[in-house]
Amino acid sequence: MNKTKFNTDAIRSGTIRTGEGEHSEALFLTSSFVFKNAKEASDRFSGSEEENVYSRFTNPSVKMFEERLATLEGAEKCVATSSGMSAILACFMSLCSSGDHVVISKSIFGTSVQLLNNILCRWGLDVTYVNFTNLDEWSHAIKKNTKLFFVETPSNPLTEICDIKSLAEIAHRSNIKLIVDNCFCTPALQKPILFGADIIIHSATKYIDGQGRCLGGAVLGNKNDMKEVYSFLRSAGPTMSAFNAWVFLKGLETLSLRMNAHSNNALELALWLETQKKVSKVYYPGLKSHPQYELALKQQSSGGGIVSFEVKGGKNEAWNLIDSTKMLSITANLGDVKSTITHPNSTTHSRLTDKERSEVGISDNLIRIAVGLEDIEDIKVDLKYLNK
């Protein structure tokens, strides 16, 4: 049988059909499952029979989502979680022990920094932060007990691009696993495993859902690593609900269409922003002015839906622009068909210190737009403050 292509896999793969013959994926809203006899119950609890036990760690709706996303990413196994942050937590808690060392990009989501610095460090995890794009810093940060590299590419909110292939080679020379957060691109635009990444993280809340409805996350990788992640999830409990998994299955069906449309709108907006007199700098991987433009062309099929830019002036000018919008939603979430606008310095990265924000270029005049699927001309009209 010929291998099917991305859009077919996004619609068909992983489907489990019951005896009712339903065409759409079934939604299994049940906490537990009934066994035929005591032996079957024992076999399932022991794992010798891999079937449904309890929806905290086995549910057919969740399984369908896991198998479909794994197919799209080219991963052996996927473990679904209750949120993107719980996916990150599960990764570190299951693959690291007290005293282990990890190397982390400075350019990661602000809450991820809080998780590492305020929680995981208390449990004995040694963390070193390095410049996102400087491969020498990654090499020099390695210690004998380094277990993991962790990076988001493109980064939030400046859309910097990491050379996944080169970073994977550095990691693997020292028997280190590379984790890549693929939230901004999704497998529709980028497949980090093809470039050597070992583990993929997703916040399914974003583009995988695509309409801002549900919270969820995912960890993907080889079967051995995912067995450890699954074991943590089974015991600790931050697992995905059946209903949310069903919603995400519907999101995956249109993922490629939406990501290409987001990218087209974002590129046009970025080009337009470069011409506005009140804009001093635009950050978007699809622009030739982007410092990693050539690298982005190699790793991504398009630039994605996130555009960030600096307005001339400081925080007040940035807030004035945000407050002047009528259509764009003022919210820190992204990946929605509805365009959103936020001020990262005072929202998503507000819990970082001034020094930490400065080091990763998050100035008080920076604005991030997650470009939705409205007509691009209407988005431009809503930003008319930039023409005043």
Steps between C-alpha positions, in 0.01 A plus 500: 500500500631844407580737786230764526581871504466763774143619440371144469675401823359809674149383415521122505787369712443355848125462458338231716152404382258326737238237414254781438685590178521874572673712232622778730729401786312384808517697825549270799374691803560239764724493804552122508460188290334165582693174483363163391650323800753533782787368288442761230495771766829370641661478156405855413620647828832318464542615142524152352182583307508853355136601506285751688518517878423850630474827307775666697745300289302300242216641292417422134437866408836603645670204332368609160640847549836363615534267203398766249741764632782244516439414136510866399824568693667178386543387862475146635275596788298791638382558857219754539489735801260745659684811376818613328661576836415154633670356190820686592468397864447135404807506277737627768350299786512173308836535324704673772595425860617719785854619424464482123591799286304649209587774252213731407457774244458843657230567241222281638151574626500694825301239691750232396772707669289518814447123496872437472622767743233490769390136503733255327815662642360438850499129418870505413501570126805700389408748224723702269354758259678582175463734205243348269691521171860472626599136454833554678315591818308171486827307458677683783206452737517120489595322823560133577147475642318688219188307398294732280508799266170690475412756235201670340532575131374741386533675834231691683456789428794601273469201261873423510596174328725232646713276276341172611733275302818660635368511856397134481851405388653687796257329739547150364880516518458516879206257521257784572139505381369803311146615579338738251179688572322500161197698613544796263541293183324168568591205275317673216794743464792330678599148608790527747552122512613513136782733611611281791281609793425220746186633669226737384283711731164650406248727658198360317310799642649709220496414130409132540163605639499812286189663643586575861269241655698251709819452698736214420859400432707218359844342528631296207809288444625141494316223682754466782496868594122523468462196727664709773278800426189279497597348835527848652163605354330183622609562857502880519180553301542811274343312210279616214123471528307297245294800395805718438665220301191476282511877436870480411429216255266737318769769509758270341269441204544860383850564640686531170236724343496730801878519545552597138227763526646636827842520333367682193321759713799540732745558215278764343455673836875489571579657162240770566633569850847564356353797310329662799657818636434415864668157475875479566556125453305191388574139601372229264691200356348551156659844460836527325597745776471221760849397623425128451297533180710245305489251787124541526469412131685172564309394813151637444266485203378852585543768766209418730237728648690706760618854423668721759607860457631798690323833491688828522475616858463301819239307693237774479516507122473121486199502732338784304519291184355194672218704654418661163410166339133412465508154341822334619455312828718628784608165641825312544374179340599419142423251227139609465317582176435833673801735499636585843725781617708523817781689670746222599699718742198539728316170431661176380849593624405733786631262770852516358738753650587816308843348433353175368263685267781723378724201424240348265399828337154543650483878515216708640405614148466147359161373381409147391217422262383143444358556155163333452294418196298820468535692175849651508371841395274510805795418724696790347206735550485403867864608534434843345654663807837427338412743220420792728 
